[in-house]
Amino acid sequence: MVAFGKLRKNIKQSEKSKMKKSILKVVVLLSVLLNGNLYANQFGLSMGMKLDEIDKNAIEIKYNEYKISAPNPNNMFKTYYIRTCSKGLYSVKGIGKSIKLSDKRVEIISDFKRLENILKQKYGLNFSTKFDPDLMFSSYDSVDKKNNKNETTFLLSMWNSKTKFTTQDNLFDITMKAIITRQNTGYIVIKYLYSNYEKCYNEEQHIESGNL
């Protein structure tokens, strides 16, 4: 009877172990499905790509800036913008979906931290800070009413040469912001700059000065 009891106990422990492993596999799979496109370059883009490679139906917003359909979109983002020059793609920006916020804004904090951790795993340590939105809105009321500032940066995270940035994908800089509005909504913005950024910026400045 004692031996039989031990056998039953071992079987139960084995079943629990298998169940835990199965749950872990599901969690990992879901993570890949939901967030894997953050790992696959920058929404499926890479430095130097030409506009017609990215989206033949891109909409020009202003000089060298386009609204596109991302090749590999992330389910937390709804709109994508790129900037190009003669060197090809040099900037990618993803605008997140609107999030309804409670008083403590835990919803956007949770999403921001989750994305931040994903980027940390790939690009290393970062600089991160938090702003007091109530103070920011108050200062807007007092000095900037004409510009109708209805939103402000709440959370900021950056990866660049000043942090222990793991250089890969030809990236020069990554900036992620959590933006909140007076209407208690918020959204996340991620912007990637590639290492050809300075050449493209200088090229744009040269063209603009030549038009004067």
Secondary structure in CASP SS format (residue, H / E / C, confidence):
PFRMAT SS
TARGET T0000
AUTHOR 0000-0000-0000
METHOD secondary structure of the structure
MODEL  1
M C 1.00
V H 1.00
A H 1.00
F H 1.00
G H 1.00
K H 1.00
L H 1.00
R H 1.00
K H 1.00
N H 1.00
I H 1.00
K H 1.00
Q H 1.00
S H 1.00
E H 1.00
K H 1.00
S H 1.00
K H 1.00
M H 1.00
K H 1.00
K H 1.00
S H 1.00
I H 1.00
L H 1.00
K H 1.00
V H 1.00
V H 1.00
V H 1.00
L H 1.00
L H 1.00
S H 1.00
V H 1.00
L H 1.00
L H 1.00
N H 1.00
G H 1.00
N H 1.00
L H 1.00
Y H 1.00
A C 1.00
N C 1.00
Q E 1.00
F C 1.00
G C 1.00
L E 1.00
S C 1.00
M C 1.00
G C 1.00
M C 1.00
K C 1.00
L H 1.00
D H 1.00
E H 1.00
I H 1.00
D C 1.00
K C 1.00
N C 1.00
A C 1.00
I E 1.00
E E 1.00
I E 1.00
K E 1.00
Y C 1.00
N C 1.00
E E 1.00
Y E 1.00
K E 1.00
I E 1.00
S C 1.00
A C 1.00
P C 1.00
N C 1.00
P C 1.00
N C 1.00
N C 1.00
M C 1.00
F E 1.00
K E 1.00
T E 1.00
Y E 1.00
Y E 1.00
I E 1.00
R E 1.00
T E 1.00
C E 1.00
S C 1.00
K C 1.00
G E 1.00
L E 1.00
Y E 1.00
S E 1.00
V E 1.00
K E 1.00
G E 1.00
I E 1.00
G E 1.00
K C 1.00
S C 1.00
I E 1.00
K E 1.00
L C 1.00
S C 1.00
D C 1.00
K C 1.00
R C 1.00
V H 1.00
E H 1.00
I H 1.00
I H 1.00
S H 1.00
D H 1.00
F H 1.00
K H 1.00
R H 1.00
L H 1.00
E H 1.00
N H 1.00
I H 1.00
L H 1.00
K H 1.00
Q H 1.00
K H 1.00
Y H 1.00
G E 1.00
L C 1.00
N C 1.00
F E 1.00
S E 1.00
T E 1.00
K E 1.00
F C 1.00
D C 1.00
P H 1.00
D H 1.00
L H 1.00
M H 1.00
F H 1.00
S H 1.00
S H 1.00
Y H 1.00
D H 1.00
S H 1.00
V H 1.00
D C 1.00
K H 1.00
K H 1.00
N H 1.00
N C 1.00
K C 1.00
N C 1.00
E E 1.00
T E 1.00
T E 1.00
F E 1.00
L E 1.00
L E 1.00
S E 1.00
M E 1.00
W E 1.00
N C 1.00
S C 1.00
K C 1.00
T C 1.00
K C 1.00
F E 1.00
T C 1.00
T C 1.00
Q C 1.00
D C 1.00
N C 1.00
L E 1.00
F E 1.00
D E 1.00
I E 1.00
T E 1.00
M E 1.00
K E 1.00
A E 1.00
I E 1.00
I E 1.00
T E 1.00
R C 1.00
Q C 1.00
N C 1.00
T E 1.00
G E 1.00
Y E 1.00
I E 1.00
V E 1.00
I E 1.00
K E 1.00
Y E 1.00
L E 1.00
Y E 1.00
S C 1.00
N C 1.00
Y H 1.00
E H 1.00
K H 1.00
C H 1.00
Y H 1.00
N H 1.00
E H 1.00
E H 1.00
Q H 1.00
H H 1.00
I H 1.00
E H 1.00
S H 1.00
G H 1.00
N C 1.00
L C 1.00
END
